[in-house]
Amino acid sequence: MMLAHAASAQGISVIEQISGNDNTLDHLSVPAACFTHPEISMVGLTEPQARKKGEEGGFEVSIAKTSFKANTKALAENEGEGLAKLIYRPDTGAILGVHILGLHAADLIHEASNAIAMKTSIKDIKFAVHAHPTLSEVLDELFKSAKVSFDSIMVLGLFASDVSFRLILDLVSSG
C-alpha cells in the first residue's frame, strides 16, 4: 500500500531501530482513506482476509455493524447514510479490522487504528467515553455492539479482594 503516512511511519521505525530503540511498525494498524463523498476508510484486515486467517488459526471471526442513522451529529449534518463495520475475534476481543463509510470516515478511523497498534481489546475500548454529540459515537456504538466472550476468570481476579463479591461467590458456589 503506497501511503505517505505509512512511509513516514516506516522511516521513523527505521531511525528508532538504528538508535537502538525497539520500534516495529504493525502494518495492519496503518489506516487508509478514500476522500470521496461519502468518505471511505479502513484499517486492518478485510472480512475475507480475517476469515481465512481464522480458518488457518482455528479461531472464530465475528462482525459488528452500526450506522450513522442514529448519530445526532451525522443527522444534524444531513449525513445519516454512513455505516461502520468491525471485524474481530469474539474469544479474545482482538480487533482485526474496521471499515467506515460516511461523514469524516478518514478522521474517525484513527481510534481503531490506534487500538490495533496498541493491541487494545474490545473488552477495554468499549468503556472509553466519547463526547456527545460527535461522530466518534459511531465507533463507540460499534465497539459496544461487539459480542465478546465473558472472561469470568479475569472478573474473579479483579473482584477477589472485594468482601461482598466473595460473599456472593460463596453463596452461589455453596448452592
DRENDO-1510 file (C-alpha; in Angstrom, 1 decimal, always signed):
<recs>
REC; n; res; u; v; w
REC; 1; MET; +0.0; +0.0; +0.0 .
REC; 2; MET; +1.6; +3.3; -1.1 .
REC; 3; LEU; +0.6; +5.8; +1.5 .
REC; 4; ALA; +2.6; +8.9; +2.6 .
REC; 5; HIS; +1.8; +8.4; +6.3 .
REC; 6; ALA; +2.8; +4.7; +6.1 .
REC; 7; ALA; +6.2; +5.7; +4.5 .
REC; 8; SER; +6.7; +8.3; +7.3 .
REC; 9; ALA; +6.0; +5.7; +10.0 .
REC; 10; GLN; +8.3; +3.2; +8.3 .
REC; 11; GLY; +11.1; +5.8; +8.3 .
REC; 12; ILE; +10.6; +6.6; +12.0 .
REC; 13; SER; +10.7; +2.9; +12.8 .
REC; 14; VAL; +14.0; +2.5; +11.0 .
REC; 15; ILE; +15.5; +5.5; +12.7 .
REC; 16; GLU; +14.3; +4.2; +16.1 .
REC; 17; GLN; +15.8; +0.8; +15.4 .
REC; 18; ILE; +19.1; +2.3; +14.3 .
REC; 19; SER; +19.2; +4.3; +17.5 .
REC; 20; GLY; +18.8; +1.1; +19.5 .
REC; 21; ASN; +15.1; +1.5; +20.4 .
REC; 22; ASP; +12.7; -1.3; +19.8 .
REC; 23; ASN; +10.1; +0.0; +17.3 .
REC; 24; THR; +8.3; -2.2; +14.8 .
REC; 25; LEU; +5.5; -0.8; +12.7 .
REC; 26; ASP; +2.4; -3.0; +12.6 .
REC; 27; HIS; +1.4; -2.6; +9.0 .
REC; 28; LEU; -2.1; -3.8; +9.8 .
REC; 29; SER; -2.5; -0.7; +12.0 .
REC; 30; VAL; -1.9; +1.7; +9.1 .
REC; 31; PRO; -5.1; +3.4; +8.1 .
REC; 32; ALA; -6.2; +4.1; +4.6 .
REC; 33; ALA; -8.8; +6.6; +3.3 .
REC; 34; CYS; -10.6; +7.5; +0.1 .
REC; 35; PHE; -11.6; +11.1; +0.0 .
REC; 36; THR; -14.8; +10.6; -1.9 .
REC; 37; HIS; -18.3; +11.7; -0.9 .
REC; 38; PRO; -19.1; +9.9; +1.4 .
REC; 39; GLU; -15.5; +9.2; +2.6 .
REC; 40; ILE; -14.3; +5.6; +3.0 .
REC; 41; SER; -11.7; +4.5; +5.5 .
REC; 42; MET; -10.2; +1.2; +6.6 .
REC; 43; VAL; -7.6; -0.3; +8.8 .
REC; 44; GLY; -6.6; -3.9; +9.4 .
REC; 45; LEU; -7.9; -7.0; +7.6 .
REC; 46; THR; -10.9; -7.2; +5.3 .
REC; 47; GLU; -13.6; -9.7; +6.2 .
REC; 48; PRO; -12.4; -12.4; +3.7 .
REC; 49; GLN; -8.8; -12.0; +4.9 .
REC; 50; ALA; -9.8; -12.3; +8.6 .
REC; 51; ARG; -12.0; -15.4; +7.9 .
REC; 52; LYS; -9.1; -17.0; +6.1 .
REC; 53; LYS; -6.8; -16.2; +9.0 .
REC; 54; GLY; -9.4; -17.6; +11.3 .
REC; 55; GLU; -9.7; -20.9; +9.4 .
REC; 56; GLU; -5.9; -21.2; +9.4 .
REC; 57; GLY; -5.5; -20.3; +13.0 .
REC; 58; GLY; -8.5; -22.2; +14.3 .
REC; 59; PHE; -10.5; -19.2; +15.7 .
REC; 60; GLU; -13.9; -17.7; +15.0 .
REC; 61; VAL; -14.3; -14.3; +13.4 .
REC; 62; SER; -17.3; -12.1; +14.1 .
REC; 63; ILE; -18.7; -9.0; +12.6 .
REC; 64; ALA; -20.4; -6.0; +14.2 .
REC; 65; LYS; -22.0; -3.2; +12.3 .
REC; 66; THR; -23.6; +0.2; +13.1 .
REC; 67; SER; -24.9; +3.0; +11.0 .
REC; 68; PHE; -24.8; +6.8; +11.1 .
REC; 69; LYS; -28.6; +7.0; +11.1 .
REC; 70; ALA; -28.8; +7.1; +14.9 .
REC; 71; ASN; -25.9; +9.6; +15.3 .
REC; 72; THR; -27.1; +13.0; +16.3 .
REC; 73; LYS; -24.1; +14.8; +14.7 .
REC; 74; ALA; -24.5; +13.0; +11.4 .
REC; 75; LEU; -28.2; +13.8; +11.3 .
REC; 76; ALA; -27.5; +17.5; +12.1 .
REC; 77; GLU; -25.1; +17.5; +9.1 .
REC; 78; ASN; -27.8; +15.7; +7.0 .
REC; 79; GLU; -25.3; +12.8; +6.5 .
REC; 80; GLY; -27.1; +9.9; +8.2 .
REC; 81; GLU; -26.3; +7.4; +5.4 .
REC; 82; GLY; -23.0; +6.1; +6.7 .
REC; 83; LEU; -22.0; +2.8; +8.2 .
REC; 84; ALA; -19.2; +1.2; +10.2 .
REC; 85; LYS; -18.1; -2.4; +10.3 .
REC; 86; LEU; -15.9; -4.1; +12.9 .
REC; 87; ILE; -14.2; -7.4; +12.3 .
REC; 88; TYR; -13.0; -9.1; +15.5 .
REC; 89; ARG; -12.2; -12.3; +17.4 .
REC; 90; PRO; -15.1; -12.9; +19.9 .
REC; 91; ASP; -12.9; -15.2; +22.1 .
REC; 92; THR; -10.2; -12.6; +22.7 .
REC; 93; GLY; -11.8; -9.3; +21.7 .
REC; 94; ALA; -8.9; -8.6; +19.3 .
REC; 95; ILE; -9.8; -6.0; +16.6 .
REC; 96; LEU; -8.9; -7.5; +13.2 .
REC; 97; GLY; -10.3; -4.7; +11.0 .
REC; 98; VAL; -12.6; -1.7; +10.8 .
REC; 99; HIS; -14.2; -0.2; +7.8 .
REC; 100; ILE; -16.1; +3.1; +7.7 .
REC; 101; LEU; -18.2; +4.7; +5.0 .
REC; 102; GLY; -19.6; +8.1; +5.9 .
REC; 103; LEU; -19.1; +11.6; +7.0 .
REC; 104; HIS; -15.5; +12.2; +8.2 .
REC; 105; ALA; -14.6; +8.5; +7.9 .
REC; 106; ALA; -11.0; +9.4; +7.3 .
REC; 107; ASP; -10.9; +11.2; +10.7 .
REC; 108; LEU; -12.8; +8.5; +12.6 .
REC; 109; ILE; -10.6; +5.6; +11.6 .
REC; 110; HIS; -7.8; +6.7; +13.9 .
REC; 111; GLU; -9.4; +5.4; +17.0 .
REC; 112; ALA; -9.5; +1.9; +15.5 .
REC; 113; SER; -6.0; +2.3; +14.0 .
REC; 114; ASN; -4.5; +3.2; +17.4 .
REC; 115; ALA; -6.4; +0.4; +19.1 .
REC; 116; ILE; -4.9; -2.2; +16.6 .
REC; 117; ALA; -1.5; -0.7; +17.0 .
REC; 118; MET; -1.7; -0.8; +20.8 .
REC; 119; LYS; -3.3; -4.2; +20.9 .
REC; 120; THR; -6.3; -2.8; +22.8 .
REC; 121; SER; -9.1; -5.3; +23.1 .
REC; 122; ILE; -12.8; -4.6; +22.6 .
REC; 123; LYS; -13.2; -5.5; +26.2 .
REC; 124; ASP; -11.1; -2.4; +27.1 .
REC; 125; ILE; -12.0; +0.1; +24.4 .
REC; 126; LYS; -15.8; -0.3; +24.8 .
REC; 127; PHE; -15.5; +1.5; +28.1 .
REC; 128; ALA; -13.9; +4.6; +26.6 .
REC; 129; VAL; -16.0; +7.8; +26.9 .
REC; 130; HIS; -17.0; +9.7; +23.7 .
REC; 131; ALA; -18.2; +13.3; +23.8 .
REC; 132; HIS; -21.9; +13.8; +22.8 .
REC; 133; PRO; -22.9; +14.8; +20.2 .
REC; 134; THR; -20.0; +13.7; +18.0 .
REC; 135; LEU; -19.4; +11.4; +15.1 .
REC; 136; SER; -16.9; +9.4; +17.3 .
REC; 137; GLU; -20.0; +7.9; +18.9 .
REC; 138; VAL; -20.4; +5.8; +15.8 .
REC; 139; LEU; -17.3; +3.9; +16.8 .
REC; 140; ASP; -18.4; +3.9; +20.4 .
REC; 141; GLU; -21.6; +2.1; +19.4 .
REC; 142; LEU; -19.7; -0.2; +17.1 .
REC; 143; PHE; -17.4; -1.4; +19.9 .
REC; 144; LYS; -20.2; -1.7; +22.4 .
REC; 145; SER; -22.2; -3.8; +19.9 .
REC; 146; ALA; -19.5; -6.4; +19.6 .
REC; 147; LYS; -20.3; -9.7; +21.4 .
REC; 148; VAL; -17.1; -10.7; +23.2 .
REC; 149; SER; -16.8; -13.8; +25.3 .
REC; 150; PHE; -17.1; -13.1; +29.0 .
REC; 151; ASP; -13.8; -13.8; +30.8 .
REC; 152; SER; -15.0; -14.9; +34.2 .
REC; 153; ILE; -11.5; -15.7; +35.5 .
REC; 154; MET; -10.4; -12.2; +34.8 .
REC; 155; VAL; -13.5; -10.8; +36.6 .
REC; 156; LEU; -13.0; -13.1; +39.6 .
REC; 157; GLY; -9.4; -11.8; +39.8 .
REC; 158; LEU; -10.5; -8.2; +39.7 .
REC; 159; PHE; -13.1; -8.6; +42.4 .
REC; 160; ALA; -11.4; -11.2; +44.6 .
REC; 161; SER; -10.4; -8.6; +47.2 .
REC; 162; ASP; -14.0; -7.3; +47.4 .
REC; 163; VAL; -15.6; -8.8; +50.5 .
REC; 164; SER; -19.1; -8.5; +49.2 .
REC; 165; PHE; -18.2; -10.2; +45.9 .
REC; 166; ARG; -16.5; -13.0; +47.8 .
REC; 167; LEU; -19.6; -13.4; +49.9 .
REC; 168; ILE; -21.9; -13.6; +46.9 .
REC; 169; LEU; -19.5; -16.0; +45.2 .
REC; 170; ASP; -19.6; -18.3; +48.3 .
REC; 171; LEU; -23.4; -18.2; +48.3 .
REC; 172; VAL; -23.6; -19.1; +44.7 .
REC; 173; SER; -21.0; -21.9; +44.9 .
REC; 174; SER; -22.5; -23.4; +48.0 .
REC; 175; GLY; -25.6; -23.8; +46.2 .
</recs>
